[in-house]
Amino acid sequence: MARGNERERNRAKNDAKNTQSNKKKQSEAKNGNLTPAQRQERDAKALQEKLARKKAAAEAAEAK
């Protein structure tokens, strides 16, 4: 029974398919089915919080 490398090719193909599927699932879980506008608002809020924390840390270090 000479199958050549068919088995290896099929394994590689399935691995690639599963990788894409997992990436899509992770993306959906991360974004929680948000619209682009909702994602943009969420990201902007997170960025503002991050900048505020960074500014507070810089002020605390400057006060020392």
Kinemage of the C-alpha trace (Angstrom):
@kinemage 1
@onewidth
@group {chain A} dominant
@subgroup {mainchain}
@vectorlist {calphas} color= white
{ca met a 1} P 0.000 0.000 0.000
{ca ala a 2} L 1.970 2.902 -1.268
{ca arg a 3} L 0.293 6.123 -0.229
{ca gly a 4} L 3.345 8.280 -0.740
{ca asn a 5} L 3.164 11.529 1.144
{ca glu a 6} L -0.625 11.852 0.907
{ca arg a 7} L -1.057 11.295 4.625
{ca glu a 8} L 1.494 13.984 5.494
{ca arg a 9} L -0.087 16.452 3.049
{ca asn a 10} L -3.518 15.850 4.547
{ca arg a 11} L -2.166 16.346 8.066
{ca ala a 12} L -0.545 19.635 7.049
{ca lys a 13} L -3.754 20.755 5.346
{ca asn a 14} L -5.842 19.939 8.423
{ca asp a 15} L -3.358 21.698 10.706
{ca ala a 16} L -3.595 24.842 8.575
{ca lys a 17} L -7.384 24.667 8.567
{ca asn a 18} L -7.531 24.207 12.339
{ca thr a 19} L -5.113 27.083 12.899
{ca gln a 20} L -7.309 29.441 10.877
{ca ser a 21} L -10.395 28.234 12.721
{ca asn a 22} L -8.752 28.799 16.107
{ca lys a 23} L -7.613 32.300 15.115
{ca lys a 24} L -11.153 33.179 14.064
{ca lys a 25} L -12.591 31.860 17.342
{ca gln a 26} L -10.048 33.836 19.377
{ca ser a 27} L -10.819 36.980 17.417
{ca glu a 28} L -14.559 36.562 17.970
{ca ala a 29} L -14.063 35.939 21.687
{ca lys a 30} L -11.786 38.965 21.996
{ca asn a 31} L -14.152 41.335 20.206
{ca gly a 32} L -17.353 39.876 21.609
{ca asn a 33} L -19.288 40.450 18.378
{ca leu a 34} L -18.896 44.222 18.665
{ca thr a 35} L -19.499 46.553 15.789
{ca pro a 36} L -16.462 48.456 14.492
{ca ala a 37} L -17.730 51.651 16.140
{ca gln a 38} L -18.102 49.881 19.493
{ca arg a 39} L -14.618 48.407 19.199
{ca gln a 40} L -13.186 51.820 18.360
{ca glu a 41} L -14.903 53.368 21.388
{ca arg a 42} L -13.658 50.574 23.652
{ca asp a 43} L -10.120 50.912 22.360
{ca ala a 44} L -10.137 54.703 22.719
{ca lys a 45} L -11.306 54.398 26.324
{ca ala a 46} L -8.584 51.851 27.097
{ca leu a 47} L -5.964 54.124 25.524
{ca gln a 48} L -7.124 57.111 27.603
{ca glu a 49} L -6.929 55.017 30.789
{ca lys a 50} L -3.454 53.831 29.866
{ca leu a 51} L -2.256 57.380 29.195
{ca ala a 52} L -3.736 58.554 32.509
{ca arg a 53} L -1.904 55.782 34.406
{ca lys a 54} L 1.336 56.603 32.611
{ca lys a 55} L 0.967 60.312 33.389
{ca ala a 56} L 0.241 59.571 37.064
{ca ala a 57} L 3.310 57.326 37.285
{ca ala a 58} L 5.479 60.031 35.708
{ca glu a 59} L 4.166 62.632 38.163
{ca ala a 60} L 4.817 60.302 41.102
{ca ala a 61} L 8.353 59.665 39.927
{ca glu a 62} L 8.903 63.394 39.440
{ca ala a 63} L 7.646 64.174 42.946
{ca lys a 64} L 10.287 61.945 44.528
